[in-house]
Amino acid sequence: MSGFDVLVAGGGIVGMTAALDLAREGRSVIIVDEGRHSGTTANAGSLHIQMQSRFIRMYPEQVADLERSLPLYPAGAARWRELEAELGADLEIKSSGGLMVADDAGQFAFLADKCARERRLGLDVHMLERAELARIAPYLGEAVHGAELCVEEGKLNPLKANEAIRTTLQALGVQRLDETVITALSPAGHGIEARLSHRGGQRSLSAGQVILAAGSGTGQLAAMLGVTIPTVAEPLHVNVTEATAPLIGHLVQHAERMITMKQLGAGQVVIGGGWPARFTGPEEFPTVDPASMIGNLSLAQHIVPRLGSLRVIRTWAGVNTTTDGQCVLGKLPGHDNVFSAVPGDAGYTLGPLVGRMAAALAMGRDPGHDIARFTPARFG
Ligand SMILES: Cc1cc2nc3c(=O)[nH]c(=O)nc-3n(C[C@H](O)[C@H](O)[C@H](O)COP(=O)(O)OP(=O)(O)OC[C@H]3O[C@@H](n4cnc5c(N)ncnc54)[C@H](O)[C@@H]3O)c2cc1C
């Protein structure tokens, strides 16, 4: 049995960025990752700041909490920009603004109400009528009536970001066990012992502290220590088109329907937004649902008609994590050396910030934000 200062359970964006901060402060860190369900390797690269209408409509009971979490999103995007500079890599981060478009006066009124609430909460958001919108976003089709502009919103390229972080972790000497499942966690002396399974082989390792950054697997890991964290795995769909000349400058969303669109630096348009995928087979593998592909692409063309002439080169499904809409961040009740680190909605945007706050907690430092309401103890 080998000992580490910190075991990071889950090597997604939260686990990797927590490990980064800990390793930079001289902690010996090991990341263990099952490598099966990860939002980090499947996400669409939107840097979300304004409230997504999808959440307001699907979970109206969570709106008050979403609004209280709103200040975290600009901080999350700012942390990404810092991280890009620290890594010395081009992650294609662009804060070129986000447009949430409306098809009619009713949707425009819904956005105007949302915009007013968000302005009161400090966001730089504005309503744009059709003529003004056409000037800054000529690629939008005739069907678009108006939009809410969130000035700080943007995008990044997750493939580049994940690669750059992994390379830096390796250079810092952070160990990473891939395709390895944590099957048991138990207190041992002053630390924690973890049982690991890798392609049928079993082993143990011990660590002084554990950060549970396992996305939808966090609930299962917390349960091993007698703590409830109700993480739910939500399979979602993404399409990407062939490359084209610069077309879409903003992150584009819709007031009523699920969509996000953005163009990567190399010209491909990534079209996501939370259309459902499904789990199939004994491994419950996230699998594309053709109905989502058609629905997502039809909506994309409705908003940006020029997309109709592009071919889709790839489509995939990945697993998002939901809880109650807010981060689950803090010490596990009854375990002073175990911390949960699950971002709220738009978890890739929040990932490096949540990773940083989890690392600060593990080092006994101030996380820099009021995280009292994110405590895992709220689930009883
Ligand atoms: C299709 C899709 C598109 C998305 N688009 C966006 C977007 O555009 N913008 C945005 O902000 N967010 C987006 N998200 C959400 C975002 O990707 C996630 O919220 C974010 O990646 C969560 O990061 P994480 O590190 O908490 O968890 P994950 O990335 O899910 O990583 C958790 C890791 O833990 C590992 N794990 C789980 N259980 C165990 C175990 N028992 N033992 C060992 N390892 C374990 C898993 O293998 C996984 O690698 C999207 C999600 C999906 C699925």
The ligand as a Tripos MOL2 file, in Angstrom:
@<TRIPOS>MOLECULE
LIG
   53    58     1     0     0
SMALL
NO_CHARGES

@<TRIPOS>ATOM
      1 C1        -22.4820   16.3960  -24.1660 C.3       1 LIG1
      2 C2        -22.1500   17.3730  -23.0860 C.ar      1 LIG1
      3 C3        -21.9410   18.7160  -23.4040 C.ar      1 LIG1
      4 C4        -21.6140   19.6280  -22.4130 C.ar      1 LIG1
      5 N1        -21.3380   20.9110  -22.7660 N.ar      1 LIG1
      6 C5        -20.9290   21.7940  -21.8260 C.ar      1 LIG1
      7 C6        -20.5470   23.1030  -22.2120 C.ar      1 LIG1
      8 O1        -20.5610   23.4440  -23.3950 O.2       1 LIG1
      9 N2        -20.1610   23.9670  -21.2410 N.ar      1 LIG1
     10 C7        -20.1370   23.6260  -19.9170 C.ar      1 LIG1
     11 O2        -19.8080   24.4510  -19.0820 O.2       1 LIG1
     12 N3        -20.4640   22.3610  -19.5270 N.ar      1 LIG1
     13 C8        -20.8530   21.4450  -20.4540 C.ar      1 LIG1
     14 N4        -21.1680   20.1670  -20.0800 N.ar      1 LIG1
     15 C9        -21.0710   19.7950  -18.6680 C.3       1 LIG1
     16 C10       -19.6120   19.5000  -18.2960 C.3       1 LIG1
     17 O3        -18.9740   18.7480  -19.2870 O.3       1 LIG1
     18 C11       -19.5250   18.7840  -16.9600 C.3       1 LIG1
     19 O4        -20.3200   19.4230  -16.0100 O.3       1 LIG1
     20 C12       -18.0820   18.7880  -16.4700 C.3       1 LIG1
     21 O5        -17.2450   18.1860  -17.4100 O.3       1 LIG1
     22 C13       -18.0050   18.0850  -15.1460 C.3       1 LIG1
     23 O6        -16.6500   17.9190  -14.8160 O.3       1 LIG1
     24 P1        -16.2510   16.9660  -13.6240 P.3       1 LIG1
     25 O7        -14.7770   16.9570  -13.5560 O.co2     1 LIG1
     26 O8        -17.0170   17.3350  -12.4060 O.co2     1 LIG1
     27 O9        -16.8340   15.5240  -14.0240 O.3       1 LIG1
     28 P2        -16.5320   14.5970  -15.2690 P.3       1 LIG1
     29 O10       -15.9630   15.3360  -16.4000 O.co2     1 LIG1
     30 O11       -17.7760   13.8230  -15.5270 O.co2     1 LIG1
     31 O12       -15.3900   13.6370  -14.7300 O.3       1 LIG1
     32 C14       -15.6180   12.7430  -13.6890 C.3       1 LIG1
     33 C15       -14.6420   11.5880  -13.8470 C.3       1 LIG1
     34 O13       -14.7880   10.7200  -12.7220 O.3       1 LIG1
     35 C16       -14.5770    9.3940  -13.1430 C.3       1 LIG1
     36 N5        -15.1880    8.4760  -12.1680 N.ar      1 LIG1
     37 C17       -16.4960    8.3480  -11.8310 C.ar      1 LIG1
     38 N6        -16.6610    7.3850  -10.8980 N.ar      1 LIG1
     39 C18       -15.4220    6.8760  -10.6520 C.ar      1 LIG1
     40 C19       -14.9300    5.8520   -9.7920 C.ar      1 LIG1
     41 N7        -15.7340    5.1360   -8.9810 N.pl3     1 LIG1
     42 N8        -13.6080    5.5920   -9.8270 N.ar      1 LIG1
     43 C20       -12.7630    6.2980  -10.6090 C.ar      1 LIG1
     44 N9        -13.1800    7.2900  -11.4390 N.ar      1 LIG1
     45 C21       -14.4820    7.5700  -11.4450 C.ar      1 LIG1
     46 C22       -15.2290    9.3450  -14.5220 C.3       1 LIG1
     47 O14       -14.6610    8.3260  -15.3090 O.3       1 LIG1
     48 C23       -14.9120   10.7420  -15.0830 C.3       1 LIG1
     49 O15       -13.7690   10.7390  -15.9150 O.3       1 LIG1
     50 C24       -21.5120   19.2180  -21.0520 C.ar      1 LIG1
     51 C25       -21.7270   17.8800  -20.7360 C.ar      1 LIG1
     52 C26       -22.0300   16.9640  -21.7330 C.ar      1 LIG1
     53 C27       -22.2300   15.5340  -21.3750 C.3       1 LIG1
@<TRIPOS>BOND
     1     1     2 1
     2     2     3 ar
     3     2    52 ar
     4     3     4 ar
     5     4     5 ar
     6     4    50 ar
     7     5     6 ar
     8     6     7 ar
     9     6    13 1
    10     7     8 2
    11     7     9 ar
    12     9    10 ar
    13    10    11 2
    14    10    12 ar
    15    12    13 ar
    16    13    14 ar
    17    14    15 1
    18    14    50 ar
    19    15    16 1
    20    16    17 1
    21    16    18 1
    22    18    19 1
    23    18    20 1
    24    20    21 1
    25    20    22 1
    26    22    23 1
    27    23    24 1
    28    24    25 2
    29    24    26 1
    30    24    27 1
    31    27    28 1
    32    28    29 2
    33    28    30 1
    34    28    31 1
    35    31    32 1
    36    32    33 1
    37    33    34 1
    38    33    48 1
    39    34    35 1
    40    35    36 1
    41    35    46 1
    42    36    37 ar
    43    36    45 ar
    44    37    38 ar
    45    38    39 ar
    46    39    40 ar
    47    39    45 ar
    48    40    41 1
    49    40    42 ar
    50    42    43 ar
    51    43    44 ar
    52    44    45 ar
    53    46    47 1
    54    46    48 1
    55    48    49 1
    56    50    51 ar
    57    51    52 ar
    58    52    53 1
@<TRIPOS>SUBSTRUCTURE
     1 LIG1         1 GROUP 0 **** ****
